[in-house]
Amino acid sequence: MSKKVVIAGGGVLGTQIGLICAYHGFDTTFWLRSESSIGRTTPKIEQYTKMMLDDLAGAKALVGNPMGGYLYPKGMISDWKSMTVEKIDEMVKEGEKNLKDNIHIELDMAKAVDGAYIVIESMSENPEAKIGVYTAMKDLLSEDTILCTNSSTLLPSTFAEYTGRPEKYCALHFANTIWKNNTAEVMGHAGTDPEVYKEVVKFAAEIGMVPLQLHKEQPGYILNTMLVPFLSAAQYLWATGVSDPETIDLTWQLATGAPKGPFQILDIVGLETAYNINQMKPAAQQEGTVENLIGKKLKEKIDRGETGITKGKGFYEYK
């Protein structure tokens, strides 16, 4: 079977998905729409490559530490119990090679998807954009190619008819900092072939993820069904002037012991993603609603280039 994986899109999570596939030995191609997309994606590849390898090398300090079993990069190390400093050094060396040799960027869609084992669509949460990609791609895919969406909130049944292969189409959703938070939610639709579903579960495990299997379609899967209302509540407090992001985050961290507050999480997710999710709510288009106000305030930050951690500034500044 082909070891070629194609990532359609080079956003925050799409970049991480491609890198974790490359790290685990899959020949990985990013299909991007334009030269300007390459200019935006290449720095992300460099940034996340460094973060992944730094965390892998940093795991040497956790060997023999009782907390090591909780803190090591789980998406990069499969067996922590037998890990040694020497083994980690070997893994870093192999990881550097894989993350250099297994990554390709292609603007020509036909070349990008030719002979692919699996294509993971990781475009923005914009239904029209996704439909456009599926429509352009459906006649270019090999007969056996599996197509997945990494959509955070949209159902695969919404798009299945546009893919040209509904039986080989399902959702495969990852969490940010994929090399540490190694979850992969697998969600089919009514027309997904059960054998294809099993193959996607197998693939998720092969790239270091823990496959989390959903038994039915659910907007937001498991994770975002819980996370989105939490982040929306924090944005409500900010947009309506109840409190500022720093105080809201501090409140959550002190009261729950959580390592990060909602606005720190939003910076990781990316404000463009948060904005797109907010704008899908009907109330966001109605003047005077809280959703409309949240959208306007997020758009102001996006227009200033304050889109999150990858740009060095979101609700917080990052060096």
N, C-alpha and C positions, 0 to 999 in steps of 0.2 A: 504493500500500500504506500502511496505517496506520503512523504513527510512534509509536503509544502502546505504552509498556512498563509492565508492572505487576510490582512486587516484592512477593511475599507474605512479609512479615516485615521487621522493622526492627532486626535485630541488627547486630553490628559489621560483618560483611561485606555483609549485605543493604543496609545504609545506603550503603556505598561503591559497590556495584553500581548502585544507583539514582542516585547522584550522578554517576558517570561517564557513565551513559546521558543524564542531563539535560545535562551539560556538552557532549556531542556532539550536542545538538539534539533528542533524543527526549523526547516528552511523557511524563513519568514519574510514576506513581502508586504510593505505598506503601499496600498493604492491610494494616491492623493489626486485631487482634482486639478491642481495648477502649480506653477512654479512658486507662487506666493505661499501655497500650502506647504511646500517643501521648506521654505524659509521659516515657517512657524513650527514645523514638526521636528526638524533637525536639532534645534536646541533642546527640545523636550527629550529626544532620544539620548543626547549627551548627558543631560541632567539626571534622568532616571537611571541610566547605565551607571553613573557614578554613585548614586544613592544606593542602588542594589548591591554593587560590589563593596561599597563602604560598610553596609550592614552585614554582608557576608563575612568580610574580614573582621569586623567588630565582634562577631560571634566567638572569636578565639578567646576573648576576655570572659566569656560566659561558661567556658568549659570548666566543669567542677564546681560551678556556682549553683546552689539550690534553686535559684530563680532562672537559671539558664533555660530550663525546659519551658518556661513561659515566654521568654523574651527573644529567642532565636528567630531568624527569618524563616518561617515555616514553609513558605512557598519555594524556598531554595534548598533546604536541607530536609531530606525525607526521614532520616533516622538519627535523632539527636542522641539517643542513649549510647550509641557506639562512636560518637563523634570525638575526634582529637584535634589538637592544634594543627598537627601535620596534615590530617585529612582536609581541614578547612583551607590550608594553604594550597593544596592540590585543587580543591574546588574553585578557589579564586582564580587560579591560573587557567583552568578549563573554562570557567565562566567568562573571563576576559576574551578568550579565543572565540567562544560561541557568540558572544554579544557583538563581536566584530565581524566574524565570517558569515553569520547566518541572517544578517539584516540587509534587506534591499528596499529601495524606493522606486516605484514605477508610476508614471502618469498615464500610460496606455493601459486601459482597463483590460483589453483582450490579452495582452502579454502578462499582466499582473495575475489574472485568475486561471491562466492556462495550466491544466494539470493539477489544480489545487485539490487537496484532500478535504480541507475545510476552509470556508470563507466566513469571517466574523465581521458583520457590519457594525461599526461603532461611530455612526454619524450623530449629529446633534438631535435632540428630542424634537424633531420637526417632521411630522408625518409626510408632508409633500416631498421633502428632501429624501426621505427613506424610500418612498415609492419611486421617485425618479431614479435612484441608484438601482433598485431591484429591476425596474423595467429595462434599464440599459444593460444590466448584467445577465439577465435570465437566459439569453440565447448564446452567451459566451462561455457558460459554465460547462464543464465536463459532466457526463451523465451521472457519475457517482459522487460528484462534489456535494458535500453537506453545507447548507447555508444557515448561519445563526445570526441572531440579533443580540446586541448587548444593550438594547434599550432599557432605560432605568424604570420607565413607568408604562410603556405602551405594550399592548397585547400582541403576540404573534399572529393571532387570528385576524387582526386588522389588516395585515399585510400579506398573508399567505397566498392569496389569489394573484398577487403581482409578481411573485417570485418565480413562477413557472415550474416550481418543484415543491408544492405545499407539503408533500409527504416527507421531504428531506429538509424541512425547515422547522426550527424551534428557537427558543430564547436561551441564551447562555450569558448570565449576568455576573459581573465581578465587582468586588469592592475596591476602593482606592487603597494605595500602597499594597498592591496585589501580592508582592513578594513576602509581605508580613501577614496581612489579613487575607489569607488564602481561601476565600470562599468562592464557589462557583454555583450559582443557582441555575438549575436546569428546568425549563418549563416548556412543555410542548403545547400544541393546540389540538383540537379534535381530529385533525387530519394528519398529524405527525405519525410516521411509521414507528411502532414500538422498537424495532431493531435500530433505527436511526437514533432514537432517544438513548438507547443503551450505548451506542457508539459515542455519542457526545459525552455521556457520563464517564466512559472509559478515557476519552481524550482529556477531559478536565483533570482526572487523576494523574494522567501522564505528564501534565504540565505543573504538577505540584499543588493542585487545588484539592480542597475537600468538596466533592460534588454534593450539593444540597438539592434533593429531588422534590419538586412540587407535583402534586397529584392532580391539579387542575389549574386553569388560568386564574391569575390574580394580578390586577394592576399594581405595580410596585413590588411584585414578588413577595418574599418574606421580609427581607431587610428594609426595603423602602416603604413598605406598608407601615412599618414602625417608625422609620427615620424621618420621612417627609413631614408628617404632622408635627413632629418634634421641632424640626427646623422652621416650619411655617409659624409655629407658636413663637419662636424666638424672633423671627422677622416681624411679626405683629407687634411685639413689645418695642422693637427698634423703630419701625416705621411710624408708629403712633406716638412716639416720644415718651413712652413709659420709662425707658431706661436706655443706656448706651450699650454697645456690643461688649465692651470690656466687663462691665458690671453684670450683664446677663450671663456671660461665660463664667465669671467668678462665682456667681450664685449657683450655677449648675454644678461646677466642680467642687465647691465647698460642701454643698448639700448632699451630693451623691457619691463623691469620691472619684468621679469620672476624670480621666486624664486630660480631656479636651472638652471645651464648651461648644455650643452650636455654631458660633461664628468662626471659630477655628476650624470646625468641620467644613463649613461652607467655603472657606478659603482653599481647603484641600479638594473638595468636589469641583470648585470653579464657579464663579458667579454667573457665567454665561449659562451653565447648566441649570443653576437655580432660577435664573430669569426665564429660561425656556419652559421649565416645569410650571412656574407661576403663571405664565402667560397662557397656558392651556386651560386654565380655570376660566369659565365664562365670566365670572365677576371681575376678572382682571381688565376686561374691556369696558367696564362701566365706571364712569367718573364718580368719584366720591366713595368708592368701596375701599376697604383695607387692601384687598388684592391689587387694585389699581395703583394705590399709593406705594405698595411694596415694589411693584414693577417699575414705577418711575424712579424710585430711589436706587434700585439695583442698576437700572439703565444709566443713571448718572455716573455711577462708579465704573461701569463697563466702558462708557464713552471716554473716561479719563484714563483708561488702560489698567484700572485696578480690578483685575479679574481673578486674583487669587495667588496662591503660592508660586505658581510657575512663572508669573510675571513680576514677582518680588513684592507685590502689594495687593492686598484685598481689603479686608477689614483690619488687617495688621500688616506691618512691614517686615520683609524677610531679606536678609543679606545673602 
